[in-house]
């Protein structure tokens, strides 16, 4: 079952990767990872494959640093960092983890 953390894009709710926050909109839907049984995951293929995290011991801080360069191309480095620091703690992978 897909988690409910979503963003609003053009007044539509878009599910997010529950590790890095990548939106699973039309442009990114092919990046939804698969579980070992072949079902869709709540994570993207950059974070997860066949039921396992690709970087299992990554911290939320690591994820912020990995995400900033990608998001910064659209909104600038500081805005990207601020947005990720606000978003990531709300995602399933990080809810119980402190920064």
C-alpha positions, 0 to 999 in steps of 0.5 A: 500500500502506498504511503500518503505523503504526497505533494500537490502539483497542478492541483493533483496529489502526487505520491512521493518516494518514501526515502528521497522524496522523488515525485512519482508524477508522469515524468518519474513513474518509471522510477517506482521500485519493485519489491522482491515479489514484483509488486510496486514499492513505496520507494524509487529505483534510486533508493531501493531494489528487490526489497532492499535499500541500495544504501542501507546505512544512509542517514537522513543527512546523507539523503539531504546531501544526495538530493540537493544537487538535483533539486537545486537545479530548479530552485537553488541550493539553499531552497533545496536544502531547506525543502529536503530538511522539511520534507524528508523527516515526514517520509516513511524511511525517516519518521523514526530517525533524528537528523 
